[in-house]
Amino acid sequence: MSQSLFQRAIERFDQENSRDPNFEVVDGTKQPRELVYAKRLSDWVSVLAPDASEVLKLAARCQHICRWTIPRDSYEMNRPGYLKWRSDLKKFHAKRAGEILREIGYAEEIVTKVQDLNLKSNFPNDPETQILEDALCLVFLQYQFAELASRSDDEKMINAVRKSWKKMSEAGRAAALKLTYTPKETVLLQAALKETV
């Protein structure tokens, strides 16, 4: 791993995400939401793959880079609008990550590999893309599930968990089952898994 380049890339990604005007309170401190998200995703990749490649670590840190700049409500508030938003976001994150990596001197081969992970081009066949997907699902289950469940109907949440579970590997699912859930989350999780097995 080219340590200085890698460190510069992480710093640049974190600088970009520090500009998020949306905040999340972590340990009593308000922090930019996408910066928090990027660090949580990086942490999960490290747990799932302690020997993760430089490319995978880079992709984890920039997976949602500057996401707030393309808000959900700038698209139609229906299923096609949602899918278009998600698709455009992936392309935007890959493009922005590529610009930063090139700027600081990464070889095009590395840039392309990071962008392929951002785009999940080879999912589920590529092991690194699978690790990244597992980490994304685990961030959702650990940090976003409860909040989303408090303002969504149960069927919608069961559906969301079911979809996440289908995308996860056995290692990802094992990690998910070790998480601590509220009673409500546990009920929703059990309902989702009943029909996923």
C-alpha positions in Angstrom: 0.0 0.0 0.0 1.4 3.4 -1.0 0.9 4.9 2.5 1.3 8.6 1.7 -1.0 8.5 -1.3 -3.5 6.4 0.6 -3.5 8.8 3.6 -3.9 11.8 1.3 -6.8 10.2 -0.4 -8.6 9.4 2.9 -7.9 13.0 4.1 -9.4 14.4 0.8 -12.4 12.1 1.0 -13.0 13.2 4.6 -12.5 16.8 3.8 -15.2 16.5 1.1 -17.6 14.8 3.4 -16.9 17.3 6.2 -18.8 19.8 4.1 -22.1 18.0 4.6 -24.6 20.5 6.0 -26.6 17.7 7.6 -25.5 16.5 11.0 -25.7 13.4 13.1 -25.0 13.4 16.9 -22.4 10.9 17.8 -21.3 10.5 21.4 -22.9 13.8 22.2 -21.2 15.7 19.3 -22.7 17.0 16.1 -20.8 15.7 13.1 -21.3 15.9 9.3 -23.5 13.0 8.4 -21.6 11.7 5.4 -18.3 11.9 7.3 -19.8 9.7 10.0 -21.2 7.3 7.4 -17.8 7.0 5.6 -16.0 6.2 8.8 -18.7 3.6 9.8 -18.4 1.9 6.4 -14.6 1.9 6.6 -14.9 0.3 10.1 -17.2 -2.4 8.9 -14.9 -3.2 6.0 -12.0 -3.6 8.4 -14.0 -5.9 10.6 -15.1 -8.1 7.6 -11.8 -8.0 5.9 -8.9 -7.2 8.2 -6.5 -7.6 5.2 -8.6 -5.5 2.9 -6.8 -4.2 -0.2 -6.0 -0.5 -0.6 -8.6 -0.3 -3.4 -11.4 -1.7 -1.2 -10.4 0.7 1.7 -10.5 3.6 -0.7 -13.8 2.6 -2.1 -15.4 2.2 1.3 -14.3 5.7 2.3 -15.7 7.4 -0.8 -18.8 5.2 -1.4 -21.3 8.0 -0.6 -19.0 11.0 -1.2 -20.9 14.3 -1.3 -24.2 12.5 -1.4 -26.1 15.5 0.0 -25.5 17.4 -3.2 -28.0 15.3 -5.1 -31.1 15.3 -2.8 -33.8 12.6 -3.1 -36.5 15.2 -3.6 -34.8 16.5 -6.8 -36.2 13.4 -8.4 -39.8 12.2 -8.8 -41.1 10.8 -5.5 -42.0 7.4 -6.8 -40.3 4.1 -7.5 -38.8 5.0 -10.9 -37.6 8.3 -9.5 -36.0 6.5 -6.5 -34.2 4.1 -8.8 -33.0 6.9 -11.1 -31.7 8.8 -8.1 -29.8 5.7 -6.8 -28.3 5.0 -10.2 -27.2 8.6 -10.7 -25.8 8.8 -7.2 -23.5 5.8 -7.9 -22.2 7.4 -11.1 -21.7 10.7 -9.3 -19.8 9.1 -6.4 -17.5 7.1 -8.8 -16.9 10.3 -10.9 -16.0 12.4 -7.9 -13.8 9.7 -6.3 -12.0 9.3 -9.6 -11.3 13.1 -9.9 -9.8 13.2 -6.4 -7.7 10.0 -6.8 -6.3 11.3 -10.1 -5.6 14.7 -8.6 -3.4 13.3 -5.9 -1.5 11.0 -8.3 -3.1 7.5 -8.3 -2.6 5.4 -11.3 -5.5 5.0 -13.7 -5.7 1.2 -12.9 -6.4 1.9 -9.2 -8.9 4.7 -10.1 -10.8 2.3 -12.3 -10.9 -0.4 -9.7 -12.2 2.0 -7.0 -14.8 3.2 -9.4 -15.9 -0.3 -10.3 -16.5 -0.9 -6.5 -18.3 2.4 -6.2 -20.6 1.3 -9.1 -20.8 -2.3 -7.8 -20.1 -3.3 -11.3 -19.2 -7.0 -10.6 -21.7 -7.7 -7.8 -22.1 -10.4 -6.5 -19.3 -12.2 -8.4 -16.4 -10.1 -7.1 -15.4 -10.9 -3.5 -14.5 -7.2 -2.7 -17.7 -5.9 -4.1 -19.5 -8.4 -1.8 -17.5 -7.3 1.2 -18.5 -3.7 0.4 -22.2 -4.6 0.0 -22.1 -6.5 3.3 -20.6 -3.4 5.0 -23.3 -1.2 3.5 -26.0 -3.5 4.8 -24.4 -3.7 8.2 -24.2 0.1 8.5 -27.9 0.2 7.7 -28.8 -2.5 10.3 -26.6 -1.1 13.0 -27.1 2.6 12.7 -30.2 3.4 10.5 -32.6 0.6 11.1 -34.1 1.8 14.4 -34.6 5.4 13.2 -36.1 4.3 9.9 -38.4 1.8 11.7 -39.7 4.6 13.9 -41.1 6.5 11.0 -42.0 3.8 8.4 -44.7 1.2 8.4 -43.7 -2.4 9.4 -44.2 -3.9 6.0 -41.9 -1.4 4.3 -39.2 -2.1 6.9 -39.6 -5.9 6.6 -39.1 -5.5 2.9 -36.0 -3.4 3.3 -34.4 -5.9 5.7 -35.4 -8.8 3.4 -33.7 -7.1 0.4 -30.6 -6.3 2.4 -30.4 -9.9 3.7 -30.6 -11.3 0.1 -27.6 -9.2 -0.9 -25.5 -10.3 2.0 -22.9 -13.1 2.2 -23.0 -15.7 5.0 -20.2 -13.8 6.7 -22.2 -10.6 6.5 -25.3 -12.3 7.8 -23.4 -13.8 10.7 -22.1 -10.3 11.7 -25.7 -8.9 11.4 -27.0 -11.6 13.8 -24.4 -10.5 16.4 -25.7 -6.9 16.5 -27.9 -5.7 19.3 -31.5 -4.8 18.3 -34.4 -3.2 20.1 -37.4 -5.4 20.7 -39.2 -3.7 17.7 -36.2 -4.3 15.4 -36.0 -7.9 16.5 -39.6 -8.5 15.6 -39.1 -6.9 12.2 -35.9 -8.8 11.6 -37.5 -12.1 12.5 -40.4 -11.4 10.2 -38.1 -10.5 7.3 -35.9 -13.6 7.8 -38.9 -15.9 8.0 -39.5 -15.4 4.3 -35.9 -15.1 3.2 -34.4 -18.4 4.3 
